[in-house]
Amino acid sequence: MSEDEAERAASALRRRGVRAAAVPEDPHNPDGEWRVYDSTDPVSRRDITEEAREAAMDRPGTGGPTRGFVIPPRP
C-alpha cells in the first residue's frame, strides 16, 4: 500500500467513526504488511486493525472490503 492509499483508507475509516492511522508494520518496508492504529505515536498507539476491518465491512450492500483495506466508493 502506498502512503496515499493508506491515507485514503484511514480517511474512509474516520468517516465511519474510527480514529485511524494506517502504518506499515515494518517502517523500513512499506511494501510489506500494514496495520491500523488509533494514533501515529509508536509508544502509545493501540493496534485496532481488526476493529477497523469490522468497521469497513459494516456497510450494507457492499460485502465489505474485497482485499485488505480496499474500501468500495460510496454510491
Stockholm file with secondary structure:
# STOCKHOLM 1.0

chainA/1-75         MSEDEAERAASALRRRGVRAAAVPEDPHNPDGEWRVYDSTDPVSRRDITEEAREAAMDRPGTGGPTRGFVIPPRP
#=GR chainA/1-75 SS CCHHHHHHHHHHHHHTTCCCEEEESSTTCTTSCEEEESCSCTTTCCBCHHHHHHHHHCSTTTCSCSSTTCCCCCC
#=GC SS_cons        CCHHHHHHHHHHHHHTTCCCEEEESSTTCTTSCEEEESCSCTTTCCBCHHHHHHHHHCSTTTCSCSSTTCCCCCC
//
